[in-house]
Amino acid sequence: MAASRRKKPVADTAALSARLHDAGLRTTAARVAVLGLLEQAPRALSHADIEGELAHLRLDRVTLYRTLDSFVEAALAAKSIGIDRVTRFVTVQAGEHQSHAHFQCDDCGRLYCLSARVPRTAALPEGFEMASAQLTIHGHCADCSEPATAKR
């Protein structure tokens, strides 16, 4: 069953700043806001999701792209590209996001992290070494699976 990320208590700015510092990133208002939002999100968020949630900050689009890329590079976040070709991001703790499965709803496009790790079943040629693997299970999330009468 999908283990969607639960909302956590709001992280304080000092804790977010410390995570950025520990990852070798400079603390900026944009980075703190984006990291805080990703930590609170119950699911993976797209650039558009983040831009919408943080519209009040008037973040430059390029700044947001660079911020997300820097989080992935610093292993503060992981990204996944869905069947809809939209890249979505989730925060990760050290070593947490190496290889695990996702569930993507074919109706609404939401992407959820699953608690199970991807099995190492692929036989790689000699000399090859796996760095990571992604498994995405497709179907219908709980919201989209509800009978039409229950949604009214």
N, C-alpha and C positions, 0 to 999 in steps of 0.2 A: 504494500500500500504506500502511496506517496506520503512522504514526511515533509510537508511544506514547512518552510522556516516560520517559526512563530515570532511575533513581535517581542522584542526585548525592551527592557526599560531604556528610556532615552539615555544614550551615552553622553557623558559630559564632555565639554570641549577639551578639557585637559587630557582626558583619556584618549580622545581622537587625535589630539596633537602628539601625544606620546607614541601612538601607533605609527603616525606619519614619520616622526623623528626616527623611531626604531627601524623603519623601512628605508631610511636614508632620503626621505622626501622633505622638502621645505613645507612648513605649515602656512597655508593660505586660507582665507575665508572660504574660497570655492572648494578646496580639497576637504576641509573640515565638514562643510555642508554636504558634499557628495558622499563622503565616507559615512557620515551619520545617517543619511537617507538609506544607503545600501545596507547598513547594519540593521535598520528598522524594517526593511522590506520583507514581507512574507513570501516573496517570490523573486525571481531574477527580473531585473529592470532593464529596459532598452534606453538608448540615448534619449528618445522622445519622452519616455516615462519620466526620466530624471529631469529633463528640461521642463516638463509640465509641472512636476512637483516643486521644483525650485524656481519657478517663474518669477516669484517675488524678488529673487536675488539678481535677476537680469544677467545671468551668466552668458558670456559670449559662447556661441556654438563651438568654435574651435578650442576655446579654453576647456570646455566640457569634454570634447574628444581627447584632448591631450591629458586631461586629468584622469580619465578612465584608462587610457593607454599606460600612463605612469603607474596606476594602481596594479594593473596586470603585470607589468614589468617588475614591479617591486613585490609581487606575490601577496598584495593586499586584497586583490580581487581576481576572479576568474571570469572568462567570457565564453559564451557558447552561442553558436549560430544555429538558429532554428530552421525548420523546413520553409518558413516564410522568408528566409534570408535576412532576418533581423538579428543583430547581435545583442545579447542580453548579458548583464553583469550581476555578479553576487560577490559579497565580501567573503573572505576566507581567513581562517586562522593558520598559523604556520603549519605547512605540510598537510593541511586538511583537504585540499581540492585536487590532489594529484590525479587520481583516476576514480571517477564515480559516475553513476547513472543519473539521467534526467528524465522527467516526464514532460512532454509537451502536448497541450490540448490542441487538437486539430480544429476546434471550433473558434476558440478565443485567442489562441496563440500563446497563452501563458506558459512559462517554463518553470518547473519546480525541480529542486535538487532532491534526489532520493538518498536515503541513508546507506544503501548498499554500494559497495565498491564494484567496479567493472571487473569481471573475472579475467584472469590472464590465460586465455585459451589459444590465442594465436601463436603459431610456431614461427618465430622469426628466423631468417637466414643467419648462418654463422657470422658473427661479428656485428650484428645489429643489436641495438639495445633500445628498449621501449622507454620513452620519457613520460608519456601520458597516453591515455585512451579515453574516448568519449563514447557513451552508449546513450541514445535517446529513445525512449519508449513513447510511442504516439498513441493517442486515444482521446477520451473525453473526460475533462476534469469534473469534480463533484458539482460545481455550479452549472456546467453545461449538460450534465447527465440528468439533472432533475427533470421529472415529468413536467410537461407544459402546464398542467393544472397547478402544480406547486409553485411555479414562477409568478403566477398572477397575483 
